[in-house]
Amino acid sequence: FGSSDLDSAQRFALNVMAQSQALIQKLLKAEEDAEQIITRAREGRVKKLQAAKESAQADLDQIRAAAEAEFQTNYGAAMASDGSSDLSRLTEREIHAVAHDFTANGDKVTKYIFDKVVSVNLELTEIQKSTLVLGGA
């Protein structure tokens, strides 16, 4: 072999090594980008869960306030009209109705919000994957 063949082979080997290093760096960058996407998705899920919890609490507070107002209206009417036995029955019936509505609606609202928040898809689509691969080029 001549020295020009050796120089050519060395240049080729160096070129291949440089390309390998570039591909490794591209892969490391894609992994880092994927980790950032996953972290943002987790943070988004936590924020959505907190917002859903606050929204559910606000809804429950409204229901509770409406039930209390209705109770106070009925209680005032019962106090003005009849004796204590009617008031007692009305009070018992209203307390039971409020407790029943709270239990029935609270579970439904909680389940609905939980199902919506938990259904966050953390997997990357094919388009996102190809964008990551092409974006690092």
C-alpha positions in Angstrom: 0.0 0.0 0.0 1.2 3.5 -0.8 1.1 6.4 1.6 -1.8 8.0 -0.3 -3.9 4.8 0.2 -3.1 5.0 3.9 -4.0 8.7 4.1 -7.2 8.0 2.2 -8.1 5.1 4.6 -7.3 7.3 7.6 -9.5 10.1 6.3 -12.3 7.7 5.6 -12.0 6.2 9.1 -12.0 9.7 10.7 -15.0 10.7 8.6 -16.9 7.6 9.7 -16.0 8.3 13.4 -17.2 11.9 13.0 -20.5 10.8 11.5 -20.9 8.3 14.3 -20.3 10.9 16.9 -22.8 13.2 15.2 -25.4 10.5 15.2 -24.8 9.7 18.9 -25.2 13.4 19.7 -28.4 13.5 17.7 -29.8 10.5 19.6 -28.8 12.1 23.0 -30.6 15.3 22.0 -33.7 13.4 21.0 -33.7 11.6 24.3 -33.4 14.9 26.1 -36.2 16.4 24.1 -38.4 13.4 24.9 -37.7 13.7 28.6 -38.7 17.4 28.4 -42.0 16.5 26.6 -42.8 13.9 29.3 -42.0 16.3 32.1 -44.2 19.0 30.6 -47.0 16.5 30.1 -46.7 15.4 33.8 -46.8 19.0 34.9 -49.8 19.7 32.7 -51.6 16.7 34.2 -50.9 18.0 37.7 -52.2 21.4 36.8 -55.3 20.0 35.2 -56.0 17.8 38.3 -55.6 20.8 40.6 -57.9 22.9 38.4 -60.5 20.1 38.3 -60.4 19.8 42.0 -60.9 23.5 42.5 -63.7 23.5 39.9 -65.4 20.6 41.7 -65.1 22.3 45.0 -66.6 25.5 43.6 -69.5 23.4 42.1 -70.1 21.7 45.4 -70.0 25.0 47.3 -72.7 26.3 44.9 -74.9 23.3 45.4 -74.4 23.5 49.1 -75.3 27.2 49.1 -78.4 26.6 47.0 -79.6 23.8 49.2 -79.0 25.9 52.3 -80.9 28.8 50.9 -83.8 26.5 50.0 -83.7 25.0 53.4 -83.7 28.4 55.1 -86.7 29.5 52.9 -88.7 26.3 53.8 -87.6 26.5 57.4 -88.8 30.2 57.6 -92.1 29.3 56.0 -92.6 26.3 58.3 -91.8 28.4 61.4 -94.4 31.0 60.3 -97.2 28.6 59.5 -97.4 25.5 61.7 -96.2 24.0 64.8 -93.0 22.1 65.6 -94.2 18.7 64.3 -94.5 20.0 60.7 -91.2 21.8 61.1 -89.6 18.7 62.4 -90.8 16.6 59.5 -89.8 19.2 57.0 -86.4 19.7 58.5 -85.8 16.0 58.5 -86.9 15.6 54.9 -84.8 18.5 53.7 -81.7 17.3 55.6 -82.2 13.9 54.0 -82.7 15.4 50.5 -79.6 17.6 50.8 -77.5 14.7 52.0 -78.7 12.5 49.2 -78.1 15.1 46.5 -74.6 15.8 47.9 -73.7 12.2 47.9 -75.1 11.4 44.5 -73.8 14.4 42.7 -70.5 14.6 44.5 -69.5 11.1 43.4 -70.6 11.7 39.8 -68.7 15.0 39.6 -65.6 13.5 41.2 -65.6 10.5 38.9 -66.2 12.6 35.8 -63.3 15.0 36.6 -61.0 12.2 37.6 -61.7 10.3 34.4 -61.0 13.4 32.3 -57.8 14.2 34.1 -56.4 10.7 34.2 -57.0 10.2 30.5 -54.0 12.3 29.5 -52.0 10.4 26.8 -48.3 10.5 27.6 -47.2 8.6 24.5 -45.7 10.3 21.5 -47.5 10.1 18.2 -45.7 9.0 15.1 -45.7 12.6 13.9 -44.2 13.8 17.1 -41.5 11.1 17.0 -40.6 12.0 13.4 -40.5 15.7 14.2 -38.1 15.0 17.0 -35.9 12.9 14.7 -36.0 15.5 11.9 -35.7 18.5 14.3 -32.3 17.2 15.6 -30.9 16.9 12.1 
